[in-house]
Amino acid sequence: MNLKTFNSEYNVVEFHHYINHVDDKVVNLVELLIDCPIEEFVEDDFTSIFMIETDKHTHVFSWYTVDEYYEENGLLKIVLVK
């Protein structure tokens, strides 16, 4: 899978999208595991439009906020919230 932003492209190892209701509000959560050193991660890449391309589908996301990111087993785990 590939993740594309306006400025970058990342190799996606794992991707999850959740929708929850919290205090009568809809909360969208995207969890990503990408092959990227933490030093090269650009948080602003995810604040506008980005897309994840799989073999069969393209998922487009916009206007998320990076909630957290950290290294996990040599990969970068990113949690985005909207």
DSSP file (Angstrom, degrees, kcal/mol; ACC not computed):
  #  RESIDUE AA STRUCTURE BP1 BP2  ACC     N-H-->O    O-->H-N    N-H-->O    O-->H-N    TCO  KAPPA ALPHA  PHI   PSI    X-CA   Y-CA   Z-CA
    1    1 A M              0   0    0      0, 0.0    11,-2.4     0, 0.0     2,-0.4   0.000 360.0 360.0 360.0 148.0    0.0    0.0    0.0
    2    2 A N  E     -AB  11  53A   0     51,-2.0    51,-3.1     9,-0.2     2,-0.5  -0.944 360.0-154.2-121.2 144.1    1.1    3.5   -0.7
    3    3 A L  E     -AB  10  52A   0      7,-2.7     7,-2.8    -2,-0.4     2,-0.4  -0.978  16.6-167.8-114.9 126.5    0.2    6.7    1.2
    4    4 A K  E     +AB   9  51A   0     47,-2.9    47,-2.5    -2,-0.5     5,-0.2  -0.954  10.9 172.3-120.8 133.9    0.5    9.9   -0.9
    5    5 A T        -     0   0    0      3,-2.8    45,-0.1    -2,-0.4    41,-0.1  -0.629  52.8 -91.9-118.3-177.6    0.4   13.5    0.4
    6    6 A F  S    S+     0   0    0     43,-0.5    44,-0.1    39,-0.3     3,-0.1   0.824 125.1  23.3 -65.1 -29.1    1.0   16.7   -1.6
    7    7 A N  S    S+     0   0    0     38,-0.1     2,-0.3     1,-0.1    -1,-0.2   0.610 123.2  31.7-113.5 -15.6    4.7   16.6   -0.6
    8    8 A S        -     0   0    0     37,-0.1    -3,-2.8    34,-0.1     2,-0.4  -0.878  51.5-146.7-142.7 167.6    5.5   13.0    0.2
    9    9 A E  E     -A    4   0A   0     -2,-0.3     2,-0.3    -5,-0.2    -5,-0.2  -0.993  20.6-172.2-138.4 135.2    4.9    9.3   -0.5
   10   10 A Y  E     -A    3   0A   0     -7,-2.8    -7,-2.7    -2,-0.4     2,-0.6  -0.919  27.2-120.6-128.0 150.4    5.2    6.6    2.2
   11   11 A N  E     -AC   2  35A   0     24,-0.5    24,-2.5    -2,-0.3     2,-0.5  -0.828  31.7-146.8 -87.6 121.6    5.0    2.8    2.1
   12   12 A V  E     + C   0  34A   0    -11,-2.4    22,-0.2    -2,-0.6     3,-0.1  -0.805  23.2 176.3 -96.4 125.8    2.1    1.6    4.3
   13   13 A V  E    S+     0   0A   0     20,-3.2     2,-0.3    -2,-0.5    21,-0.2   0.806  74.1   9.4 -91.6 -38.1    2.5   -1.6    6.2
   14   14 A E  E     - C   0  33A   0     19,-1.6    19,-2.3     2,-0.0     2,-0.3  -0.998  63.2-174.7-147.2 144.9   -0.8   -1.5    8.1
   15   15 A F  E     + C   0  32A   0     -2,-0.3     2,-0.4    17,-0.2    17,-0.2  -0.988   4.2 174.9-146.7 129.5   -3.8    0.8    7.9
   16   16 A H  E     - C   0  31A   0     15,-2.4    15,-2.5    -2,-0.3     2,-0.4  -0.997   9.6-165.6-135.9 141.4   -7.0    1.0   10.1
   17   17 A H  E     - C   0  30A   0     -2,-0.4     2,-0.3    13,-0.2    13,-0.2  -0.994  12.4-178.7-128.4 125.2   -9.9    3.4   10.0
   18   18 A Y  E     - C   0  29A   0     11,-3.1    11,-2.8    -2,-0.4     2,-0.4  -0.923  14.8-159.5-124.0 147.7  -12.4    3.6   12.9
   19   19 A I  E     + C   0  28A   0     -2,-0.3     2,-0.3     9,-0.2     9,-0.2  -0.992  21.8 170.9-126.6 123.7  -15.5    5.7   13.4
   20   20 A N  E     - C   0  27A   0      7,-2.9     7,-3.3    -2,-0.4     2,-0.5  -0.841  31.6-127.9-127.0 162.7  -16.8    6.3   17.0
   21   21 A H  E     + C   0  26A   0     -2,-0.3     2,-0.4     5,-0.2     5,-0.2  -0.970  29.1 175.1-111.3 122.1  -19.3    8.4   18.8
   22   22 A V  E >  S- C   0  25A   0      3,-2.8     3,-1.2    -2,-0.5    -2,-0.0  -0.982  71.2 -18.0-130.1 119.4  -18.0   10.3   21.7
   23   23 A D  T 3  S-     0   0    0     -2,-0.4    -1,-0.1     1,-0.3     3,-0.1   0.915 128.1 -51.9  51.6  48.9  -20.2   12.8   23.6
   24   24 A D  T 3  S+     0   0    0      1,-0.2     2,-0.4    -3,-0.0    -1,-0.3   0.677 118.3 111.7  62.8  20.4  -22.7   12.9   20.7
   25   25 A K  E <   -C   22   0A   0     -3,-1.2    -3,-2.8     2,-0.0     2,-0.5  -0.936  69.8-121.8-120.7 147.1  -19.9   13.7   18.2
   26   26 A V  E     -C   21   0A   0     -2,-0.4     2,-0.5    -5,-0.2    -5,-0.2  -0.764  28.0-165.5 -86.8 127.7  -18.6   11.5   15.5
   27   27 A V  E     -C   20   0A   0     -7,-3.3    -7,-2.9    -2,-0.5     2,-0.4  -0.968   4.5-157.6-118.8 123.7  -14.8   10.9   15.8
   28   28 A N  E     -C   19   0A   0     -2,-0.5    54,-2.2    -9,-0.2     2,-0.4  -0.847  10.9-171.2 -99.3 134.5  -12.8    9.5   12.9
   29   29 A L  E     -CD  18  81A   0    -11,-2.8   -11,-3.1    -2,-0.4     2,-0.5  -0.993   7.3-170.7-129.8 129.8   -9.6    7.7   13.8
   30   30 A V  E     -CD  17  80A   0     50,-2.3    50,-3.1    -2,-0.4     2,-0.5  -0.985   4.1-166.9-120.1 126.2   -6.9    6.5   11.3
   31   31 A E  E     -CD  16  79A   0    -15,-2.5   -15,-2.4    -2,-0.5     2,-0.4  -0.954  11.0-177.0-112.7 129.9   -4.0    4.4   12.5
   32   32 A L  E     -CD  15  78A   0     46,-2.8    46,-2.7    -2,-0.5     2,-0.5  -0.950  21.4-164.1-126.7 144.6   -1.1    3.9   10.2
   33   33 A L  E     +CD  14  77A   0    -19,-2.3   -20,-3.2    -2,-0.4   -19,-1.6  -0.968  28.9 176.1-123.1 112.0    2.1    1.9   10.4
   34   34 A I  E     -CD  12  76A   0     42,-2.7    42,-2.9    -2,-0.5     2,-1.3  -0.818  39.8-115.8-121.8 156.8    4.5    3.2    7.8
   35   35 A D  E    S+C   11   0A   0    -24,-2.5   -24,-0.5    -2,-0.3    40,-0.1  -0.729  71.3 116.3 -90.3  89.8    8.1    2.5    6.7
   36   36 A C        -     0   0    0     -2,-1.3    -2,-0.1    38,-0.1     2,-0.1  -0.950  66.6-114.3-158.1 131.4    9.6    5.8    7.5
   37   37 A P    >>  -     0   0    0      0, 0.0     3,-1.4     0, 0.0     4,-0.6  -0.436  30.0-123.3 -64.8 144.7   12.3    7.0   10.0
   38   38 A I  G >4 S+     0   0    0      1,-0.3     3,-0.8     2,-0.2    37,-0.0   0.811 110.6  62.1 -60.7 -29.5   10.8    9.3   12.7
   39   39 A E  G 34 S+     0   0    0      1,-0.2    -1,-0.3     3,-0.0     0, 0.0   0.765 105.3  46.3 -67.8 -25.0   13.4   12.0   11.6
   40   40 A E  G <4 S+     0   0    0     -3,-1.4     2,-0.3     2,-0.0    -1,-0.2   0.468  84.5 115.0 -96.8  -2.9   11.9   12.1    8.1
   41   41 A F    <<  -     0   0    0     -3,-0.8     2,-0.6    -4,-0.6    -3,-0.0  -0.515  50.3-159.4 -72.4 131.1    8.2   12.3    9.2
   42   42 A V    >   -     0   0    0     -2,-0.3     3,-1.7     1,-0.1     4,-0.3  -0.916   3.9-164.8-114.7 103.8    6.5   15.6    8.4
   43   43 A E  G >  S+     0   0    0     -2,-0.6     3,-1.7     1,-0.3    -1,-0.1   0.838  85.6  62.8 -58.0 -37.1    3.4   16.1   10.6
   44   44 A D  G >  S+     0   0    0      1,-0.3     3,-1.3     2,-0.2     4,-0.3   0.687  84.5  77.3 -65.8 -17.9    2.0   18.8    8.3
   45   45 A D  G <  S+     0   0    0     -3,-1.7     3,-0.3     1,-0.2   -39,-0.3   0.761  96.9  47.2 -60.2 -23.4    1.7   16.3    5.4
   46   46 A F  G <  S+     0   0    0     -3,-1.7    18,-0.8    -4,-0.3    -1,-0.2   0.351  89.5  81.2-103.3   5.1   -1.4   14.9    7.1
   47   47 A T  S <  S+     0   0    0     -3,-1.3    -1,-0.2    16,-0.2    -2,-0.1   0.537 101.5  27.7 -91.5  -6.2   -3.3   18.1    7.9
   48   48 A S  S    S-     0   0    0     -3,-0.3    15,-1.5    -4,-0.3    16,-0.5   0.079 118.9 -26.4-118.8-123.7   -4.7   18.6    4.5
   49   49 A I  E     + E   0  62A   0     13,-0.2   -43,-0.5    14,-0.1     2,-0.3  -0.796  60.0 161.6-101.0 134.9   -5.6   15.9    1.9
   50   50 A F  E     - E   0  61A   0     11,-2.5    11,-3.1    -2,-0.4     2,-0.3  -0.975  17.3-154.6-142.7 158.6   -3.8   12.5    1.8
   51   51 A M  E     -BE   4  60A   0    -47,-2.5   -47,-2.9    -2,-0.3     2,-0.5  -0.979   9.6-146.5-138.7 150.9   -4.7    9.2    0.2
   52   52 A I  E     -BE   3  59A   0      7,-2.7     7,-2.9    -2,-0.3     2,-0.5  -0.968  16.9-157.5-116.4 122.0   -4.0    5.5    0.7
   53   53 A E  E     +BE   2  58A   0    -51,-3.1   -51,-2.0    -2,-0.5     5,-0.2  -0.880  13.8 176.6-104.0 124.5   -3.8    3.4   -2.4
   54   54 A T        -     0   0    0      3,-3.4    -2,-0.0    -2,-0.5     0, 0.0  -0.501  50.2 -90.2-107.6-175.8   -4.3   -0.4   -2.1
   55   55 A D  S    S+     0   0    0     -2,-0.2     3,-0.1     1,-0.2    -2,-0.0   0.841 124.7  19.9 -64.2 -32.0   -4.4   -3.0   -4.9
   56   56 A K  S    S+     0   0    0      1,-0.1     2,-0.3     0, 0.0    -1,-0.2   0.682 124.3  33.5-112.1 -23.9   -8.2   -2.5   -5.3
   57   57 A H        -     0   0    0      2,-0.0    -3,-3.4     0, 0.0     2,-0.5  -0.905  53.8-143.4-138.0 159.2   -9.2    0.8   -3.7
   58   58 A T  E     -E   53   0A   0     -2,-0.3     2,-0.5    -5,-0.2    -5,-0.2  -0.993  18.5-159.9-121.8 124.0   -8.1    4.4   -3.0
   59   59 A H  E     -E   52   0A   0     -7,-2.9    -7,-2.7    -2,-0.5     2,-0.5  -0.901   6.1-159.1-105.5 125.8   -9.1    5.9    0.3
   60   60 A V  E     -E   51   0A   0     -2,-0.5     2,-0.3    -9,-0.2    -9,-0.2  -0.906  11.5-179.9-110.8 131.5   -9.0    9.7    0.5
   61   61 A F  E     -E   50   0A   0    -11,-3.1   -11,-2.5    -2,-0.5     2,-0.3  -0.915   2.8-171.9-126.3 151.8   -8.8   11.5    3.8
   62   62 A S  E     +E   49   0A   0     -2,-0.3   -13,-0.2   -13,-0.2   -14,-0.1  -1.000  54.3   8.9-148.2 148.2   -8.7   15.2    4.7
   63   63 A W  S    S+     0   0    0    -15,-1.5     2,-0.2    -2,-0.3   -16,-0.2   0.817  74.0 155.1  60.3  41.2   -8.2   17.6    7.5
   64   64 A Y        -     0   0    0    -18,-0.8     2,-0.4   -16,-0.5    18,-0.2  -0.513  36.3-134.0 -87.7 163.2   -7.0   15.2   10.2
   65   65 A T  E     -F   81   0A   0     16,-2.7    16,-2.8    -2,-0.2     2,-0.7  -0.965  20.3-118.8-117.4 136.3   -4.9   16.1   13.1
   66   66 A V  E     -F   80   0A   0     -2,-0.4    14,-0.2    14,-0.2     3,-0.1  -0.651  30.6-179.1 -74.8 115.1   -1.9   14.0   14.2
   67   67 A D  E     -     0   0A   0     12,-2.8     2,-0.3    -2,-0.7    -1,-0.2   0.884  63.3 -23.0 -82.8 -42.7   -2.7   12.8   17.7
   68   68 A E  E     -F   79   0A   0     11,-1.5    11,-2.9     2,-0.0    -1,-0.3  -0.982  53.5-169.8-162.0 158.8    0.5   10.9   18.2
   69   69 A Y  E     +F   78   0A   0     -2,-0.3     2,-0.3     9,-0.2     9,-0.2  -0.969  16.3 155.5-153.7 145.1    3.4    9.2   16.4
   70   70 A Y  E     -F   77   0A   0      7,-2.0     7,-3.2    -2,-0.3     2,-0.3  -0.982  43.9 -89.0-162.6 160.9    6.2    7.0   17.6
   71   71 A E  E     -F   76   0A   0     -2,-0.3     2,-0.3     5,-0.2     5,-0.2  -0.600  37.7-179.3 -81.1 139.5    8.6    4.3   16.5
   72   72 A E  E >   -F   75   0A   0      3,-3.1     3,-1.6    -2,-0.3    -2,-0.0  -0.905  68.9 -26.3-142.5 109.6    7.4    0.7   16.8
   73   73 A N  T 3  S-     0   0    0     -2,-0.3     3,-0.1     1,-0.3    -2,-0.0   0.875 126.4 -47.4  54.3  43.0    9.7   -2.2   15.7
   74   74 A G  T 3  S+     0   0    0      1,-0.3    -1,-0.3   -39,-0.0     2,-0.2   0.457 125.0  93.8  81.2   1.1   11.6   -0.1   13.2
   75   75 A L  E <  S- F   0  72A   0     -3,-1.6    -3,-3.1   -40,-0.1     2,-0.6  -0.697  77.8-109.5-117.0 172.2    8.4    1.4   11.7
   76   76 A L  E     -DF  34  71A   0    -42,-2.9   -42,-2.7    -5,-0.2     2,-0.5  -0.918  22.5-156.6-110.4 121.9    6.5    4.6   12.4
   77   77 A K  E     -DF  33  70A   0     -7,-3.2    -7,-2.0    -2,-0.6     2,-0.4  -0.842  14.3-173.1 -95.6 128.3    3.1    4.3   14.1
   78   78 A I  E     -DF  32  69A   0    -46,-2.7   -46,-2.8    -2,-0.5     2,-0.5  -0.983  11.6-163.9-126.7 132.5    0.8    7.3   13.4
   79   79 A V  E     -DF  31  68A   0    -11,-2.9   -12,-2.8    -2,-0.4   -11,-1.5  -0.975  11.9-171.6-117.4 120.6   -2.6    8.0   15.0
   80   80 A L  E     -DF  30  66A   0    -50,-3.1   -50,-2.3    -2,-0.5     2,-0.4  -0.880   1.4-165.0-113.9 142.7   -4.7   10.7   13.3
   81   81 A V  E      DF  29  65A   0    -16,-2.8   -16,-2.7    -2,-0.4   -52,-0.2  -0.961 360.0 360.0-130.3 145.3   -8.0   12.1   14.6
   82   82 A K              0   0    0    -54,-2.2   -53,-0.1    -2,-0.4    -1,-0.1   0.275 360.0 360.0-140.4 360.0  -10.8   14.1   13.0
